[in-house]
Amino acid sequence: APFYAFDEVDMFLDGVNVGKVAKMIKKRSKDAQFIVVSLRKPMLEQADAIVGITLGRDNISQVTGIKLKS
C-alpha cells in the first residue's frame, strides 16, 4: 500500500494553502496512508488521528495526548 510521511510540509505556507494541502491529503488518504508532522491548526483539523509527542526532562520522547475522530 502507498505510504507517505511528511515532516512539516506546511511550515512555510499561509493558512489558506495549509488548508488546501490538508484537504488534498484527506482526499488521497482513501487510497494511501499518511503520517504528517505539523503544528498548523488547519492540518490538525483534517486529521483522522492526532498524537502529541514532547521531549521529557530526561530527553525521552513522551506521548502527551491522542485524539481520534469518532
All heavy atoms as TSV, in Angstrom:
chain	resi	resn	atom	element	x	y	z
A	1	ALA	N	N	0.845	-1.189	0.000
A	1	ALA	CA	C	0.000	0.000	0.000
A	1	ALA	C	C	0.885	1.245	0.000
A	1	ALA	O	O	1.899	1.278	0.686
A	1	ALA	CB	C	-0.911	-0.003	1.210
A	2	PRO	N	N	0.510	2.254	-0.760
A	2	PRO	CA	C	1.275	3.507	-0.744
A	2	PRO	C	C	1.309	4.117	0.663
A	2	PRO	O	O	0.320	4.093	1.385
A	2	PRO	CB	C	0.518	4.409	-1.704
A	2	PRO	CG	C	-0.228	3.483	-2.591
A	2	PRO	CD	C	-0.567	2.296	-1.730
A	3	PHE	N	N	2.441	4.656	1.008
A	3	PHE	CA	C	2.650	5.241	2.332
A	3	PHE	C	C	3.451	6.523	2.166
A	3	PHE	O	O	4.441	6.549	1.444
A	3	PHE	CB	C	3.424	4.244	3.209
A	3	PHE	CG	C	3.723	4.755	4.573
A	3	PHE	CD1	C	2.785	4.686	5.584
A	3	PHE	CD2	C	4.955	5.320	4.851
A	3	PHE	CE1	C	3.074	5.162	6.847
A	3	PHE	CE2	C	5.247	5.800	6.104
A	3	PHE	CZ	C	4.308	5.713	7.101
A	4	TYR	N	N	3.016	7.581	2.825
A	4	TYR	CA	C	3.690	8.876	2.724
A	4	TYR	C	C	3.967	9.412	4.119
A	4	TYR	O	O	3.142	9.302	5.017
A	4	TYR	CB	C	2.824	9.893	1.977
A	4	TYR	CG	C	2.490	9.468	0.573
A	4	TYR	CD1	C	1.325	8.765	0.304
A	4	TYR	CD2	C	3.347	9.764	-0.476
A	4	TYR	CE1	C	1.021	8.361	-0.987
A	4	TYR	CE2	C	3.055	9.368	-1.765
A	4	TYR	CZ	C	1.885	8.663	-2.011
A	4	TYR	OH	O	1.600	8.263	-3.279
A	5	ALA	N	N	5.140	10.017	4.296
A	5	ALA	CA	C	5.497	10.686	5.543
A	5	ALA	C	C	5.929	12.109	5.203
A	5	ALA	O	O	6.858	12.302	4.414
A	5	ALA	CB	C	6.626	9.946	6.249
A	6	PHE	N	N	5.225	13.085	5.768
A	6	PHE	CA	C	5.526	14.494	5.537
A	6	PHE	C	C	5.958	15.125	6.848
A	6	PHE	O	O	5.236	15.085	7.835
A	6	PHE	CB	C	4.298	15.246	5.021
A	6	PHE	CG	C	3.826	14.828	3.665
A	6	PHE	CD1	C	2.475	14.840	3.372
A	6	PHE	CD2	C	4.694	14.447	2.673
A	6	PHE	CE1	C	2.014	14.470	2.124
A	6	PHE	CE2	C	4.256	14.080	1.420
A	6	PHE	CZ	C	2.909	14.089	1.145
A	7	ASP	N	N	7.133	15.731	6.855
A	7	ASP	CA	C	7.643	16.395	8.052
A	7	ASP	C	C	7.514	17.903	7.865
A	7	ASP	O	O	8.306	18.519	7.157
A	7	ASP	CB	C	9.097	15.993	8.285
A	7	ASP	CG	C	9.652	16.533	9.585
A	7	ASP	OD1	O	8.882	17.123	10.378
A	7	ASP	OD2	O	10.862	16.376	9.813
A	8	GLU	N	N	6.513	18.479	8.485
A	8	GLU	CA	C	6.234	19.922	8.460
A	8	GLU	C	C	6.207	20.465	7.031
A	8	GLU	O	O	6.776	21.517	6.737
A	8	GLU	CB	C	7.223	20.673	9.336
A	8	GLU	CG	C	7.075	20.296	10.814
A	8	GLU	CD	C	7.853	21.190	11.746
A	8	GLU	OE1	O	7.839	22.414	11.552
A	8	GLU	OE2	O	8.471	20.653	12.677
A	9	VAL	N	N	5.514	19.751	6.157
A	9	VAL	CA	C	5.383	20.154	4.761
A	9	VAL	C	C	4.679	21.510	4.638
A	9	VAL	O	O	4.825	22.213	3.645
A	9	VAL	CB	C	4.647	19.060	3.953
A	9	VAL	CG1	C	3.199	18.938	4.371
A	9	VAL	CG2	C	4.767	19.303	2.469
A	10	ASP	N	N	3.961	21.908	5.667
A	10	ASP	CA	C	3.176	23.143	5.657
A	10	ASP	C	C	3.849	24.308	6.384
A	10	ASP	O	O	3.254	25.369	6.552
A	10	ASP	CB	C	1.808	22.883	6.281
A	10	ASP	CG	C	1.903	22.295	7.677
A	10	ASP	OD1	O	3.024	22.078	8.181
A	10	ASP	OD2	O	0.843	22.041	8.271
A	11	MET	N	N	5.078	24.145	6.781
A	11	MET	CA	C	5.755	25.122	7.631
A	11	MET	C	C	5.752	26.541	7.047
A	11	MET	O	O	5.508	27.504	7.759
A	11	MET	CB	C	7.205	24.696	7.892
A	11	MET	CG	C	7.957	25.678	8.769
A	11	MET	SD	S	9.712	25.330	8.939
A	11	MET	CE	C	9.685	23.723	9.672
A	12	PHE	N	N	6.005	26.669	5.770
A	12	PHE	CA	C	6.140	27.995	5.179
A	12	PHE	C	C	4.912	28.431	4.383
A	12	PHE	O	O	4.970	29.412	3.639
A	12	PHE	CB	C	7.395	28.061	4.302
A	12	PHE	CG	C	8.660	27.864	5.088
A	12	PHE	CD1	C	9.399	26.712	4.954
A	12	PHE	CD2	C	9.089	28.829	5.990
A	12	PHE	CE1	C	10.560	26.525	5.691
A	12	PHE	CE2	C	10.240	28.651	6.728
A	12	PHE	CZ	C	10.982	27.489	6.581
A	13	LEU	N	N	3.799	27.718	4.545
A	13	LEU	CA	C	2.574	28.060	3.834
A	13	LEU	C	C	1.692	28.965	4.673
A	13	LEU	O	O	1.692	28.882	5.904
A	13	LEU	CB	C	1.797	26.789	3.475
A	13	LEU	CG	C	2.513	25.777	2.584
A	13	LEU	CD1	C	1.630	24.552	2.387
A	13	LEU	CD2	C	2.888	26.404	1.261
A	14	ASP	N	N	0.887	29.809	4.006
A	14	ASP	CA	C	-0.107	30.584	4.739
A	14	ASP	C	C	-1.286	29.672	5.065
A	14	ASP	O	O	-1.369	28.533	4.604
A	14	ASP	CB	C	-0.546	31.813	3.940
A	14	ASP	CG	C	-1.207	31.475	2.615
A	14	ASP	OD1	O	-1.522	30.294	2.370
A	14	ASP	OD2	O	-1.414	32.395	1.814
A	15	GLY	N	N	-2.198	30.162	5.897
A	15	GLY	CA	C	-3.320	29.362	6.378
A	15	GLY	C	C	-4.192	28.795	5.271
A	15	GLY	O	O	-4.647	27.648	5.353
A	16	VAL	N	N	-4.448	29.574	4.234
A	16	VAL	CA	C	-5.288	29.116	3.126
A	16	VAL	C	C	-4.654	27.916	2.433
A	16	VAL	O	O	-5.313	26.906	2.169
A	16	VAL	CB	C	-5.534	30.258	2.108
A	16	VAL	CG1	C	-6.222	29.743	0.866
A	16	VAL	CG2	C	-6.344	31.374	2.753
A	17	ASN	N	N	-3.373	28.006	2.165
A	17	ASN	CA	C	-2.691	26.916	1.470
A	17	ASN	C	C	-2.461	25.701	2.364
A	17	ASN	O	O	-2.444	24.578	1.876
A	17	ASN	CB	C	-1.397	27.409	0.837
A	17	ASN	CG	C	-1.684	28.245	-0.387
A	17	ASN	OD1	O	-2.358	27.799	-1.304
A	17	ASN	ND2	N	-1.194	29.472	-0.391
A	18	VAL	N	N	-2.317	25.904	3.662
A	18	VAL	CA	C	-2.261	24.765	4.581
A	18	VAL	C	C	-3.574	23.995	4.486
A	18	VAL	O	O	-3.580	22.762	4.412
A	18	VAL	CB	C	-2.003	25.211	6.040
A	18	VAL	CG1	C	-2.142	24.026	6.993
A	18	VAL	CG2	C	-0.636	25.842	6.189
A	19	GLY	N	N	-4.681	24.719	4.456
A	19	GLY	CA	C	-5.989	24.074	4.325
A	19	GLY	C	C	-6.117	23.291	3.025
A	19	GLY	O	O	-6.675	22.195	3.005
A	20	LYS	N	N	-5.591	23.832	1.936
A	20	LYS	CA	C	-5.642	23.143	0.640
A	20	LYS	C	C	-4.821	21.852	0.673
A	20	LYS	O	O	-5.263	20.813	0.177
A	20	LYS	CB	C	-5.135	24.053	-0.471
A	20	LYS	CG	C	-6.092	25.182	-0.801
A	20	LYS	CD	C	-5.517	26.066	-1.894
A	20	LYS	CE	C	-6.451	27.219	-2.215
A	20	LYS	NZ	N	-5.924	28.076	-3.288
A	21	VAL	N	N	-3.637	21.918	1.255
A	21	VAL	CA	C	-2.800	20.724	1.352
A	21	VAL	C	C	-3.476	19.691	2.252
A	21	VAL	O	O	-3.511	18.497	1.942
A	21	VAL	CB	C	-1.388	21.073	1.868
A	21	VAL	CG1	C	-0.589	19.812	2.168
A	21	VAL	CG2	C	-0.644	21.942	0.875
A	22	ALA	N	N	-4.050	20.147	3.357
A	22	ALA	CA	C	-4.735	19.238	4.283
A	22	ALA	C	C	-5.905	18.533	3.599
A	22	ALA	O	O	-6.095	17.320	3.765
A	22	ALA	CB	C	-5.219	20.003	5.512
A	23	LYS	N	N	-6.677	19.266	2.820
A	23	LYS	CA	C	-7.813	18.664	2.109
A	23	LYS	C	C	-7.335	17.669	1.056
A	23	LYS	O	O	-7.955	16.623	0.852
A	23	LYS	CB	C	-8.678	19.748	1.488
A	23	LYS	CG	C	-9.487	20.497	2.519
A	23	LYS	CD	C	-10.321	21.600	1.897
A	23	LYS	CE	C	-11.015	22.391	2.988
A	23	LYS	NZ	N	-11.751	23.535	2.454
A	24	MET	N	N	-6.228	17.989	0.379
A	24	MET	CA	C	-5.677	17.065	-0.606
A	24	MET	C	C	-5.221	15.772	0.063
A	24	MET	O	O	-5.500	14.677	-0.424
A	24	MET	CB	C	-4.501	17.729	-1.337
A	24	MET	CG	C	-3.901	16.891	-2.459
A	24	MET	SD	S	-2.601	15.701	-2.013
A	24	MET	CE	C	-1.409	16.708	-1.197
A	25	ILE	N	N	-4.554	15.893	1.206
A	25	ILE	CA	C	-4.108	14.702	1.934
A	25	ILE	C	C	-5.315	13.887	2.395
A	25	ILE	O	O	-5.335	12.662	2.268
A	25	ILE	CB	C	-3.216	15.089	3.128
A	25	ILE	CG1	C	-1.882	15.635	2.610
A	25	ILE	CG2	C	-2.987	13.908	4.059
A	25	ILE	CD1	C	-0.998	16.243	3.683
A	26	LYS	N	N	-6.334	14.560	2.902
A	26	LYS	CA	C	-7.547	13.876	3.358
A	26	LYS	C	C	-8.179	13.091	2.207
A	26	LYS	O	O	-8.568	11.930	2.367
A	26	LYS	CB	C	-8.532	14.911	3.910
A	26	LYS	CG	C	-9.791	14.336	4.470
A	26	LYS	CD	C	-9.539	13.746	5.811
A	26	LYS	CE	C	-10.852	13.434	6.487
A	26	LYS	NZ	N	-10.630	12.843	7.782
A	27	LYS	N	N	-8.257	13.709	1.035
A	27	LYS	CA	C	-8.853	13.058	-0.135
A	27	LYS	C	C	-8.022	11.840	-0.560
A	27	LYS	O	O	-8.568	10.774	-0.837
A	27	LYS	CB	C	-8.944	14.059	-1.283
A	27	LYS	CG	C	-9.547	13.507	-2.541
A	27	LYS	CD	C	-9.622	14.578	-3.621
A	27	LYS	CE	C	-10.137	13.993	-4.925
A	27	LYS	NZ	N	-10.154	15.008	-5.992
A	28	ARG	N	N	-6.704	12.003	-0.600
A	28	ARG	CA	C	-5.825	10.915	-1.038
A	28	ARG	C	C	-5.692	9.807	0.006
A	28	ARG	O	O	-5.248	8.712	-0.306
A	28	ARG	CB	C	-4.433	11.457	-1.364
A	28	ARG	CG	C	-4.394	12.541	-2.392
A	28	ARG	CD	C	-4.480	11.968	-3.769
A	28	ARG	NE	N	-4.597	13.036	-4.739
A	28	ARG	CZ	C	-3.917	13.090	-5.856
A	28	ARG	NH1	N	-3.093	12.137	-6.166
A	28	ARG	NH2	N	-4.109	14.089	-6.682
A	29	SER	N	N	-6.074	10.104	1.251
A	29	SER	CA	C	-5.924	9.101	2.317
A	29	SER	C	C	-6.884	7.930	2.162
A	29	SER	O	O	-6.753	6.936	2.862
A	29	SER	CB	C	-6.098	9.754	3.690
A	29	SER	OG	O	-7.434	10.137	3.898
A	30	LYS	N	N	-7.826	8.027	1.242
A	30	LYS	CA	C	-8.708	6.898	0.964
A	30	LYS	C	C	-7.935	5.763	0.281
A	30	LYS	O	O	-8.323	4.607	0.372
A	30	LYS	CB	C	-9.883	7.346	0.105
A	30	LYS	CG	C	-10.836	8.280	0.824
A	30	LYS	CD	C	-11.889	8.826	-0.121
A	30	LYS	CE	C	-12.892	9.711	0.562
A	30	LYS	NZ	N	-12.369	10.893	1.184
A	31	ASP	N	N	-6.845	6.101	-0.418
A	31	ASP	CA	C	-6.067	5.121	-1.166
A	31	ASP	C	C	-4.637	4.957	-0.669
A	31	ASP	O	O	-3.866	4.197	-1.263
A	31	ASP	CB	C	-6.017	5.535	-2.648
A	31	ASP	CG	C	-7.396	5.628	-3.262
A	31	ASP	OD1	O	-8.218	4.732	-3.010
A	31	ASP	OD2	O	-7.652	6.610	-3.989
A	32	ALA	N	N	-4.261	5.669	0.368
A	32	ALA	CA	C	-2.887	5.617	0.868
A	32	ALA	C	C	-2.882	5.964	2.353
A	32	ALA	O	O	-3.869	6.456	2.884
A	32	ALA	CB	C	-2.006	6.591	0.094
A	33	GLN	N	N	-1.757	5.715	2.990
A	33	GLN	CA	C	-1.576	6.069	4.398
A	33	GLN	C	C	-0.642	7.266	4.483
A	33	GLN	O	O	0.352	7.341	3.768
A	33	GLN	CB	C	-0.973	4.905	5.175
A	33	GLN	CG	C	-1.865	3.690	5.225
A	33	GLN	CD	C	-1.193	2.532	5.949
A	33	GLN	OE1	O	0.018	2.506	6.132
A	33	GLN	NE2	N	-1.995	1.580	6.360
A	34	PHE	N	N	-0.963	8.183	5.382
A	34	PHE	CA	C	-0.157	9.389	5.572
A	34	PHE	C	C	0.201	9.554	7.038
A	34	PHE	O	O	-0.657	9.396	7.901
A	34	PHE	CB	C	-0.938	10.634	5.134
A	34	PHE	CG	C	-1.127	10.755	3.656
A	34	PHE	CD1	C	-2.159	10.093	3.025
A	34	PHE	CD2	C	-0.266	11.538	2.900
A	34	PHE	CE1	C	-2.341	10.197	1.657
A	34	PHE	CE2	C	-0.442	11.650	1.536
A	34	PHE	CZ	C	-1.481	10.980	0.905
A	35	ILE	N	N	1.440	9.896	7.291
A	35	ILE	CA	C	1.866	10.398	8.598
A	35	ILE	C	C	2.380	11.800	8.333
A	35	ILE	O	O	3.267	12.008	7.499
A	35	ILE	CB	C	2.962	9.535	9.233
A	35	ILE	CG1	C	2.389	8.169	9.589
A	35	ILE	CG2	C	3.549	10.233	10.451
A	35	ILE	CD1	C	3.392	7.246	10.220
A	36	VAL	N	N	1.800	12.777	9.019
A	36	VAL	CA	C	2.146	14.172	8.794
A	36	VAL	C	C	2.567	14.793	10.119
A	36	VAL	O	O	1.815	14.744	11.089
A	36	VAL	CB	C	0.947	14.957	8.207
A	36	VAL	CG1	C	1.329	16.407	7.967
A	36	VAL	CG2	C	0.454	14.308	6.919
A	37	VAL	N	N	3.752	15.361	10.156
A	37	VAL	CA	C	4.214	16.130	11.308
A	37	VAL	C	C	3.836	17.577	11.021
A	37	VAL	O	O	4.247	18.146	10.015
A	37	VAL	CB	C	5.732	15.999	11.505
A	37	VAL	CG1	C	6.198	16.887	12.644
A	37	VAL	CG2	C	6.123	14.551	11.735
A	38	SER	N	N	3.011	18.162	11.898
A	38	SER	CA	C	2.550	19.528	11.669
A	38	SER	C	C	2.181	20.188	12.991
A	38	SER	O	O	1.744	19.523	13.928
A	38	SER	CB	C	1.323	19.526	10.749
A	38	SER	OG	O	0.860	20.847	10.543
A	39	LEU	N	N	2.349	21.492	13.026
A	39	LEU	CA	C	1.905	22.296	14.165
A	39	LEU	C	C	0.762	23.217	13.766
A	39	LEU	O	O	0.308	24.023	14.570
A	39	LEU	CB	C	3.074	23.144	14.702
A	39	LEU	CG	C	4.303	22.362	15.140
A	39	LEU	CD1	C	5.435	23.317	15.493
A	39	LEU	CD2	C	3.976	21.475	16.312
A	40	ARG	N	N	0.295	23.113	12.537
A	40	ARG	CA	C	-0.676	24.046	11.979
A	40	ARG	C	C	-2.104	23.550	12.189
A	40	ARG	O	O	-2.445	22.397	11.893
A	40	ARG	CB	C	-0.406	24.255	10.497
A	40	ARG	CG	C	1.020	24.722	10.167
A	40	ARG	CD	C	1.336	26.123	10.670
A	40	ARG	NE	N	0.467	27.120	10.097
A	40	ARG	CZ	C	0.667	27.705	8.920
A	40	ARG	NH1	N	1.721	27.395	8.193
A	40	ARG	NH2	N	-0.184	28.603	8.477
A	41	LYS	N	N	-2.954	24.436	12.712
A	41	LYS	CA	C	-4.327	24.092	13.046
A	41	LYS	C	C	-5.133	23.542	11.864
A	41	LYS	O	O	-5.820	22.530	12.023
A	41	LYS	CB	C	-5.031	25.308	13.660
A	41	LYS	CG	C	-6.410	25.004	14.178
A	41	LYS	CD	C	-7.016	26.201	14.880
A	41	LYS	CE	C	-8.409	25.879	15.374
A	41	LYS	NZ	N	-8.994	27.006	16.093
A	42	PRO	N	N	-5.078	24.160	10.665
A	42	PRO	CA	C	-5.863	23.609	9.556
A	42	PRO	C	C	-5.485	22.159	9.217
A	42	PRO	O	O	-6.339	21.362	8.845
A	42	PRO	CB	C	-5.542	24.537	8.379
A	42	PRO	CG	C	-5.104	25.817	9.006
A	42	PRO	CD	C	-4.415	25.420	10.273
A	43	MET	N	N	-4.224	21.822	9.374
A	43	MET	CA	C	-3.780	20.451	9.104
A	43	MET	C	C	-4.321	19.509	10.176
A	43	MET	O	O	-4.841	18.431	9.880
A	43	MET	CB	C	-2.262	20.390	9.054
A	43	MET	CG	C	-1.703	19.068	8.604
A	43	MET	SD	S	-2.013	18.679	6.871
A	43	MET	CE	C	-0.880	19.792	6.059
A	44	LEU	N	N	-4.231	19.926	11.419
A	44	LEU	CA	C	-4.700	19.084	12.520
A	44	LEU	C	C	-6.213	18.874	12.469
A	44	LEU	O	O	-6.700	17.797	12.820
A	44	LEU	CB	C	-4.292	19.693	13.863
A	44	LEU	CG	C	-2.784	19.843	14.093
A	44	LEU	CD1	C	-2.528	20.557	15.409
A	44	LEU	CD2	C	-2.081	18.517	14.045
A	45	GLU	N	N	-6.939	19.877	12.030
A	45	GLU	CA	C	-8.397	19.765	11.956
A	45	GLU	C	C	-8.854	18.724	10.934
A	45	GLU	O	O	-9.923	18.149	11.082
A	45	GLU	CB	C	-9.018	21.126	11.619
A	45	GLU	CG	C	-8.927	22.111	12.750
A	45	GLU	CD	C	-9.416	23.503	12.381
A	45	GLU	OE1	O	-9.430	23.847	11.184
A	45	GLU	OE2	O	-9.771	24.239	13.313
A	46	GLN	N	N	-8.055	18.454	9.921
A	46	GLN	CA	C	-8.413	17.473	8.895
A	46	GLN	C	C	-7.948	16.055	9.244
A	46	GLN	O	O	-8.318	15.098	8.574
A	46	GLN	CB	C	-7.809	17.874	7.542
A	46	GLN	CG	C	-8.404	19.110	6.935
A	46	GLN	CD	C	-9.835	18.897	6.485
A	46	GLN	OE1	O	-10.199	17.848	5.973
A	46	GLN	NE2	N	-10.661	19.907	6.699
A	47	ALA	N	N	-7.168	15.916	10.297
A	47	ALA	CA	C	-6.584	14.616	10.644
A	47	ALA	C	C	-7.623	13.649	11.198
A	47	ALA	O	O	-8.563	14.051	11.900
A	47	ALA	CB	C	-5.479	14.809	11.680
A	48	ASP	N	N	-7.462	12.377	10.878
A	48	ASP	CA	C	-8.301	11.326	11.454
A	48	ASP	C	C	-7.837	10.979	12.869
A	48	ASP	O	O	-8.623	10.543	13.696
A	48	ASP	CB	C	-8.263	10.067	10.598
A	48	ASP	CG	C	-8.970	10.257	9.268
A	48	ASP	OD1	O	-9.931	11.053	9.206
A	48	ASP	OD2	O	-8.567	9.606	8.291
A	49	ALA	N	N	-6.553	11.155	13.124
A	49	ALA	CA	C	-5.993	10.884	14.446
A	49	ALA	C	C	-4.839	11.855	14.685
A	49	ALA	O	O	-4.114	12.202	13.755
A	49	ALA	CB	C	-5.485	9.455	14.543
A	50	ILE	N	N	-4.691	12.274	15.933
A	50	ILE	CA	C	-3.611	13.186	16.314
A	50	ILE	C	C	-2.891	12.579	17.517
A	50	ILE	O	O	-3.534	12.174	18.486
A	50	ILE	CB	C	-4.143	14.579	16.689
A	50	ILE	CG1	C	-4.887	15.199	15.509
A	50	ILE	CG2	C	-3.001	15.480	17.155
A	50	ILE	CD1	C	-5.634	16.465	15.869
A	51	VAL	N	N	-1.570	12.528	17.437
A	51	VAL	CA	C	-0.756	12.045	18.546
A	51	VAL	C	C	0.199	13.169	18.926
A	51	VAL	O	O	0.969	13.642	18.090
A	51	VAL	CB	C	0.048	10.779	18.155
A	51	VAL	CG1	C	0.916	10.323	19.301
A	51	VAL	CG2	C	-0.883	9.670	17.705
A	52	GLY	N	N	0.141	13.606	20.170
A	52	GLY	CA	C	1.038	14.647	20.659
A	52	GLY	C	C	2.281	14.020	21.265
A	52	GLY	O	O	2.187	13.114	22.084
A	53	ILE	N	N	3.438	14.502	20.849
A	53	ILE	CA	C	4.718	13.990	21.358
A	53	ILE	C	C	5.540	15.176	21.856
A	53	ILE	O	O	5.606	16.209	21.198
A	53	ILE	CB	C	5.520	13.261	20.254
A	53	ILE	CG1	C	4.713	12.163	19.593
A	53	ILE	CG2	C	6.842	12.735	20.799
A	53	ILE	CD1	C	4.409	10.984	20.477
A	54	THR	N	N	6.156	15.021	23.010
A	54	THR	CA	C	7.020	16.066	23.553
A	54	THR	C	C	8.285	15.423	24.113
A	54	THR	O	O	8.304	14.213	24.384
A	54	THR	CB	C	6.291	16.870	24.641
A	54	THR	OG1	O	7.084	17.993	25.010
A	54	THR	CG2	C	5.993	16.034	25.868
A	55	LEU	N	N	9.313	16.214	24.259
A	55	LEU	CA	C	10.564	15.728	24.818
A	55	LEU	C	C	10.542	15.943	26.321
A	55	LEU	O	O	10.375	17.066	26.800
A	55	LEU	CB	C	11.752	16.462	24.186
A	55	LEU	CG	C	13.133	15.932	24.500
A	55	LEU	CD1	C	13.281	14.503	24.002
A	55	LEU	CD2	C	14.183	16.813	23.854
A	56	GLY	N	N	10.708	14.861	27.066
A	56	GLY	CA	C	10.687	14.937	28.524
A	56	GLY	C	C	11.990	15.473	29.085
A	56	GLY	O	O	12.974	15.680	28.366
A	57	ARG	N	N	11.988	15.692	30.371
A	57	ARG	CA	C	13.183	16.229	31.040
A	57	ARG	C	C	14.376	15.295	30.936
A	57	ARG	O	O	15.514	15.721	30.969
A	57	ARG	CB	C	12.878	16.504	32.512
A	57	ARG	CG	C	11.919	17.622	32.714
A	57	ARG	CD	C	11.703	17.899	34.167
A	57	ARG	NE	N	10.642	18.891	34.301
A	57	ARG	CZ	C	10.333	19.480	35.413
A	57	ARG	NH1	N	10.992	19.181	36.509
A	57	ARG	NH2	N	9.372	20.369	35.457
A	58	ASP	N	N	14.098	14.016	30.806
A	58	ASP	CA	C	15.169	13.025	30.707
A	58	ASP	C	C	15.561	12.746	29.254
A	58	ASP	O	O	16.212	11.751	28.966
A	58	ASP	CB	C	14.760	11.732	31.398
A	58	ASP	CG	C	13.401	11.232	30.916
A	58	ASP	OD1	O	12.811	11.875	30.021
A	58	ASP	OD2	O	12.938	10.204	31.425
A	59	ASN	N	N	15.147	13.649	28.336
A	59	ASN	CA	C	15.432	13.536	26.903
A	59	ASN	C	C	14.833	12.292	26.262
A	59	ASN	O	O	15.364	11.760	25.298
A	59	ASN	CB	C	16.933	13.593	26.615
A	59	ASN	CG	C	17.487	14.978	26.844
A	59	ASN	OD1	O	16.805	15.978	26.625
A	59	ASN	ND2	N	18.727	15.060	27.299
A	60	ILE	N	N	13.724	11.826	26.823
A	60	ILE	CA	C	12.984	10.707	26.262
A	60	ILE	C	C	11.651	11.238	25.750
A	60	ILE	O	O	10.961	11.986	26.446
A	60	ILE	CB	C	12.758	9.607	27.318
A	60	ILE	CG1	C	14.106	9.026	27.747
A	60	ILE	CG2	C	11.846	8.514	26.775
A	60	ILE	CD1	C	14.003	8.026	28.872
A	61	SER	N	N	11.288	10.868	24.537
A	61	SER	CA	C	10.011	11.306	23.957
A	61	SER	C	C	8.847	10.724	24.748
A	61	SER	O	O	8.875	9.567	25.166
A	61	SER	CB	C	9.899	10.856	22.504
A	61	SER	OG	O	10.901	11.456	21.722
A	62	GLN	N	N	7.828	11.564	24.950
A	62	GLN	CA	C	6.649	11.137	25.700
A	62	GLN	C	C	5.393	11.458	24.900
A	62	GLN	O	O	5.296	12.534	24.301
A	62	GLN	CB	C	6.576	11.866	27.042
A	62	GLN	CG	C	7.751	11.598	27.947
A	62	GLN	CD	C	7.683	12.427	29.222
A	62	GLN	OE1	O	7.111	13.505	29.252
A	62	GLN	NE2	N	8.276	11.916	30.277
A	63	VAL	N	N	4.438	10.548	24.904
A	63	VAL	CA	C	3.147	10.795	24.292
A	63	VAL	C	C	2.350	11.669	25.245
A	63	VAL	O	O	2.173	11.327	26.417
A	63	VAL	CB	C	2.390	9.468	24.021
A	63	VAL	CG1	C	1.024	9.746	23.462
A	63	VAL	CG2	C	3.191	8.602	23.071
A	64	THR	N	N	1.904	12.836	24.752
A	64	THR	CA	C	1.189	13.773	25.622
A	64	THR	C	C	-0.317	13.751	25.386
A	64	THR	O	O	-1.060	14.296	26.177
A	64	THR	CB	C	1.699	15.210	25.413
A	64	THR	OG1	O	1.479	15.577	24.051
A	64	THR	CG2	C	3.158	15.318	25.749
A	65	GLY	N	N	-0.750	13.160	24.314
A	65	GLY	CA	C	-2.179	13.101	24.060
A	65	GLY	C	C	-2.481	12.412	22.747
A	65	GLY	O	O	-1.670	12.409	21.836
A	66	ILE	N	N	-3.642	11.792	22.691
A	66	ILE	CA	C	-4.101	11.124	21.481
A	66	ILE	C	C	-5.555	11.531	21.253
A	66	ILE	O	O	-6.357	11.501	22.177
A	66	ILE	CB	C	-4.009	9.598	21.591
A	66	ILE	CG1	C	-2.557	9.178	21.802
A	66	ILE	CG2	C	-4.591	8.920	20.360
A	66	ILE	CD1	C	-2.386	7.705	22.069
A	67	LYS	N	N	-5.868	11.929	20.019
A	67	LYS	CA	C	-7.236	12.292	19.677
A	67	LYS	C	C	-7.626	11.511	18.429
A	67	LYS	O	O	-6.925	11.542	17.416
A	67	LYS	CB	C	-7.353	13.770	19.393
A	67	LYS	CG	C	-8.739	14.194	18.964
A	67	LYS	CD	C	-8.775	15.668	18.605
A	67	LYS	CE	C	-10.155	16.001	18.054
A	67	LYS	NZ	N	-10.165	17.266	17.374
A	68	LEU	N	N	-8.705	10.782	18.521
A	68	LEU	CA	C	-9.244	10.041	17.380
A	68	LEU	C	C	-10.612	10.574	17.051
A	68	LEU	O	O	-11.420	10.806	17.953
A	68	LEU	CB	C	-9.339	8.550	17.706
A	68	LEU	CG	C	-8.050	7.859	18.122
A	68	LEU	CD1	C	-8.339	6.431	18.580
A	68	LEU	CD2	C	-7.054	7.845	16.985
A	69	LYS	N	N	-10.882	10.788	15.769
A	69	LYS	CA	C	-12.227	11.208	15.370
A	69	LYS	C	C	-13.149	10.008	15.466
A	69	LYS	O	O	-12.795	8.906	15.091
A	69	LYS	CB	C	-12.233	11.761	13.944
A	69	LYS	CG	C	-11.630	13.126	13.836
A	69	LYS	CD	C	-11.851	13.691	12.474
A	69	LYS	CE	C	-11.272	15.089	12.406
A	69	LYS	NZ	N	-11.404	15.677	11.082
A	70	SER	N	N	-14.344	10.236	15.971
A	70	SER	CA	C	-15.290	9.127	16.091
A	70	SER	C	C	-16.317	9.144	14.993
A	70	SER	O	O	-16.436	10.022	14.217
A	70	SER	CB	C	-15.981	9.181	17.433
A	70	SER	OG	O	-16.514	10.461	17.675
